Amino acid sequence: MYVMKKEKILESAGVFRKTLDFDVGVLYEYEYSISMAVAPISVDFGDVPLTTAEAVIQVHSLWKNPQNQEEQLLHIKIQDLKLTPSSTDTTKPLAVDEKTGGFAQIKDVFIVHIHSGKIIRIFDTSKDNTVSLNFKRGLASLFQIQTSSGVMMEDDATGRCQVSYQALKDEIIKVKDYESCEKSITNITFSDQILRISSAGSSKTVFSMEGSHIKSVTSKEFRSVVLDEQTTVGIHISSRQLLWLLSTKSGNNKEAQGELQEVLFSFKGSHVNYTIHAIPAVRQSALSGYPVSSILDHLTANGMNISQLTTTKAFLQLSESLRTMEKNDILNILKKSDKKMLPILIDAAAAASTPAALDAVASYIDIADPKTAPLLEKFLYACAFSSQPSPHLISVISHILSISRQTHETALIVLGTVIKKMCSANMCNLQEVEEAKKLILKGLSASKEETEIKSYLLALKSALLPETVPVLLQYIDQSKSLSSIVLSALRKLPSQHITKEVKEHVREIFAQKKKSFSAPVRMAAAQLLLTQDPLHTDVREVILRIAKEKPEVSKFLTAKIMSILQSENPARNIILNVLKDSKLNNYFYLGRVGCSSSYTGLIAETKDTITSYDFDFLFSETGALKQSNSHFSTQSRAGSLHSLQVSLELGGFDSLFGTEPAEEAEEEELMAGMSAMFLGVQIQPIVFFQGYGDLMSKYFSAADGPMNILSGNILVLKQRQSIILQSGLQTQIFFHGGLSVDVSADLEFSLFGQEAKSSVNNEFSIVVSARAEVEIPHMNTTAETVADMNSSIGFVTTVNFSDTPMQYCLQLIREPLLYRERTSTQVTTRNRRKTVQQRRRKWTIPGEETALHRDNSKMCRHLI
């Protein structure tokens, strides 16, 4: 009784109605239209053409369940389909007939099985015609409706998504939540892309009802796909479906009798059972390959500079061309090409990542010949930056590792990097990956010399495997270089893997409970205790020890604590809680004076990204620079990108410039070395000099200039998406991006001027593009955005030893950055192409020297 009363109340309010129903023996005729526009994300839809399809739809009830009137089969037929390329085009509408490719079976009747307003399945004759079938799925989705308000999961042409219904007096409004969709976009992408893509969508459908019958349906849908790091690079799509009732009339449309299975069996031979979910139609990539010879000729004519945009564009074209070629064809290209073109061809082959491309390069290079070591190392680093790690790639690297001794350390580091990428792509348990892990662990256990152990530890650091933590701990309290590698590896692991055992070892190093450790190693241990899920007791112990440490160590610790407090690191809350104790939060502990420092700050900020720096400088007690760490990262909505990390390590400089060395410095050998990571890939450490004799030899030999750390081309983005709209129409979207980079480092000394200067320079150019294609029989719409930029960033550290305490100046110098962007939209109708929208824009961001902090600015004015 309560239910009946509730129904009467709702009915009187005008919001209660029965579910969707089509009367027996009545033919419903609707007019149906689809309109769609696709454009670069920065271009308004009003500036691009609107493609429209119109048809007449006939619907009648084929069968209705006698026991449940809400279950029925609908007989649907599409007639008089016409396509209009553009609302402003003078071309007459294109009539679609049986000979029209793609829509050849569009007029064939299809059956829709509906139960309680939900589409269960559809039956159609389009066995090998995905375009026609998807079009019918999009139409059928408009007959899916719930007549009461609520939120539920629903299947339609785009996939399975959460929808909300709002029932009003004469209307029902349906809104789709695209973030909840389980199958709305089909991605074909590489597993370890550097740049990231985001997609969004919105959909609103309004049903105008008359009782349980549909008078009209208006459905509007918007979709967008953009580059997270530069949101002006992307594509957006607008689509609208309209369905309105033209007439109803009685006819000879008799309903079938019997059970559902009997009715379905009657047309089983001619109709195939399908789900409502549309599937992407297989089409050739829009990024078609170019003849390799033409690309190389163009490079030769224009000159190849690794940091120029022409090189980056050629690299992207080469990678696409090599992707479709066989091994022997690629091998012949390598043999016939000019030697100057080999580096970019090797980069392109590694970016292509096909077995044919990888095997061709490995076959071309004589791995056993020491003379080919530079070329082989080039190939290994190109493999490290591959965005498509594979078991075959691991096999190629392992093969190189088993033959070449000259590139042994580099091959180990690269193998670890590829293992990390494979594990990130949920391929950690593959046999090739397991064998690669065993190879590294077995080699480590068999190594006796420190240089060999160091190489294998760098491989484990690159692999970042939590299960190797016990192995790393075996070397945590060894020599200075080994301890530094282990602590650096542990800091990169997620905090849940920093166990009690790990922290106990780290505490022993910081407190020097069992043996003495150098200041850089102890400070690395302290940073791990302060940043990796810190404990209250550990933070308190670090602060208490500040008063017991020597001035430079205590100054570094206070600077690091203050740097963490100014950051977004979750550890800052623990430190703030500890500092509530006034016995610790005072000048006695935190007001230390010295040269050592730790700084964080912003380099640049846009609406899409924030680029920041993190500098650490540790000096000896006599004022000589012992270690500097520079970390540059970019934050976007996709996450944090660690672009460049450089660590400079110096030793024995106290005695070189006549200062009284501390006890720990007496045994230090005069040396200078550098370690770098670029885009998460460890670069083989370099040594500028080791020993006084080596320094003097290089000092008087007048070196040829900066030492190259990394030079090459990297595929930073490659993604293909097939977006199925609610109408069943398909849009293919392609993102492509390449980075050309040249990173060099230099270390200069003036024995007479008692000054040292280190510099790291990064020249780069980047090209990214977003392209969308909508292909309908006889019509094709293409929208594209291409953006490129190039610049260089230099980081210079100048240290003067003539005064006490020593003075230093940090300079972060960015050259002018040129940004260019081009958008275009083209429509092809019956093989006639017409550009309907085109725009170019460019601007230059002036170069500048970033103001790091006040004290640094004062010292720079004094020194420079």
Salt bridges, closest charged atoms under 4 A:
ASP21 OD1 - LYS64 NZ 2.76
ASP23 OD2 - HIS213 NE2 3.34
GLU71 OE2 - HIS113 NE2 2.90
GLU71 OE1 - HIS115 NE2 3.87
ASP124 OD1 - LYS136 NZ 2.65
GLU154 OE1 - LYS118 NZ 3.21
GLU154 OE2 - LYS174 NZ 2.86
ASP155 OD2 - ARG160 NH1 2.71
ASP155 OD1 - HIS277 NE2 2.67
ASP156 OD2 - LYS176 NZ 2.65
ASP192 OD2 - LYS421 NZ 3.44
GLU221 OE2 - ARG223 NH1 2.90
ASP228 OD1 - ARG637 NE 2.84
GLU320 OE2 - ARG323 NH2 3.60
GLU320 OE2 - LYS718 NZ 2.77
GLU320 OE2 - HIS736 NE2 3.42
ASP347 OD2 - LYS378 NZ 2.90
ASP359 OD1 - HIS392 NE2 2.75
GLU434 OE2 - LYS437 NZ 3.68
GLU467 OE2 - LYS437 NZ 3.22
GLU504 OE1 - ARG507 NH1 3.19
GLU508 OE1 - LYS514 NZ 3.70
ASP538 OD1 - ARG507 NE 2.59
GLU549 OE2 - ARG522 NH2 2.50
GLU549 OE2 - ARG545 NE 3.38
ASP581 OD2 - ARG540 NH1 3.04
ASP608 OD1 - LYS607 NZ 3.54
ASP616 OD2 - LYS560 NZ 3.06
GLU649 OE2 - LYS480 NZ 3.07
GLU664 OE2 - LYS626 NZ 3.78
GLU668 OE2 - LYS626 NZ 2.94
ASP694 OD2 - LYS698 NZ 3.55
GLU773 OE2 - ARG771 NH2 3.15
GLU775 OE1 - ARG283 NE 3.69
GLU784 OE2 - ARG771 NH1 3.79
GLU784 OE1 - ARG822 NH1 3.92
ASP788 OD2 - LYS313 NZ 3.89
ASP788 OD1 - ARG820 NE 3.07
GLU821 OE2 - ARG841 NH2 2.68
GLU848 OE2 - ARG814 NH2 3.47
